[in-house]
């Protein structure tokens, strides 16, 4: 049996463990996506993603990698990588608020906010690119072995860029 993660309509009323995925557990947060995880080696559990009250992001995603116990969950402007067998220790990704997600042919995902691109796969974070000094991205696309798009880089304005998918380095 493989890992299954799906969106759930509500939290359980009792018995089943519930875990909160929050970037700052001590702050006021807005509840978002509720999900149910059915790992191969332990009982099912549910979780909920919490994000900042002011988060303006409509991106919601659950991504499960085949033959892996790791999954990606995005809601309320925040993104977490989590291990199905270790639900109390999700990894908050350094991208907030999430503006878009693009899935690559090699099963990795490119997650974008206003100034950072993060590539994740079944092994975890592959790379983080915050060196473009951008104030926004558009037209993010995967072309064979690279990520292409346009970045708003003051004072020049919109500039095309190309980054290698394997390591996040900018191509000149």
Secondary structure as the mmCIF struct_conf table of DSSP 4:
data_model
#
loop_
_struct_conf.conf_type_id
_struct_conf.id
_struct_conf.beg_label_comp_id
_struct_conf.beg_label_asym_id
_struct_conf.beg_label_seq_id
_struct_conf.end_label_comp_id
_struct_conf.end_label_asym_id
_struct_conf.end_label_seq_id
STRN STRN1 UNK A 4 UNK A 7
BEND BEND1 UNK A 9 UNK A 10
BEND BEND2 UNK A 13 UNK A 16
STRN STRN2 UNK A 18 UNK A 22
BEND BEND3 UNK A 23 UNK A 23
TURN_TY1_P TURN_TY1_P1 UNK A 25 UNK A 26
BEND BEND4 UNK A 27 UNK A 27
STRN STRN3 UNK A 29 UNK A 38
BEND BEND5 UNK A 40 UNK A 42
STRN STRN4 UNK A 45 UNK A 52
TURN_TY1_P TURN_TY1_P2 UNK A 53 UNK A 54
STRN STRN5 UNK A 61 UNK A 64
TURN_TY1_P TURN_TY1_P3 UNK A 66 UNK A 67
BEND BEND6 UNK A 69 UNK A 69
STRN STRN6 UNK A 70 UNK A 75
TURN_TY1_P TURN_TY1_P4 UNK A 76 UNK A 77
STRN STRN7 UNK A 78 UNK A 83
TURN_TY1_P TURN_TY1_P5 UNK A 84 UNK A 85
STRN STRN8 UNK A 86 UNK A 92
BEND BEND7 UNK A 94 UNK A 94
BEND BEND8 UNK A 97 UNK A 97
STRN STRN9 UNK A 100 UNK A 103
TURN_TY1_P TURN_TY1_P6 UNK A 105 UNK A 106
BEND BEND9 UNK A 107 UNK A 107
STRN STRN10 UNK A 109 UNK A 112
BEND BEND10 UNK A 114 UNK A 115
STRN STRN11 UNK A 117 UNK A 121
TURN_TY1_P TURN_TY1_P7 UNK A 122 UNK A 123
STRN STRN12 UNK A 124 UNK A 129
BEND BEND11 UNK A 132 UNK A 132
BEND BEND12 UNK A 135 UNK A 135
STRN STRN13 UNK A 137 UNK A 143
TURN_TY1_P TURN_TY1_P8 UNK A 144 UNK A 145
STRN STRN14 UNK A 146 UNK A 153
TURN_TY1_P TURN_TY1_P9 UNK A 154 UNK A 156
STRN STRN15 UNK A 157 UNK A 164
TURN_TY1_P TURN_TY1_P10 UNK A 165 UNK A 167
HELX_LH_PP_P HELX_LH_PP_P1 UNK A 169 UNK A 169
STRN STRN16 UNK A 170 UNK A 170
HELX_LH_PP_P HELX_LH_PP_P2 UNK A 171 UNK A 171
#
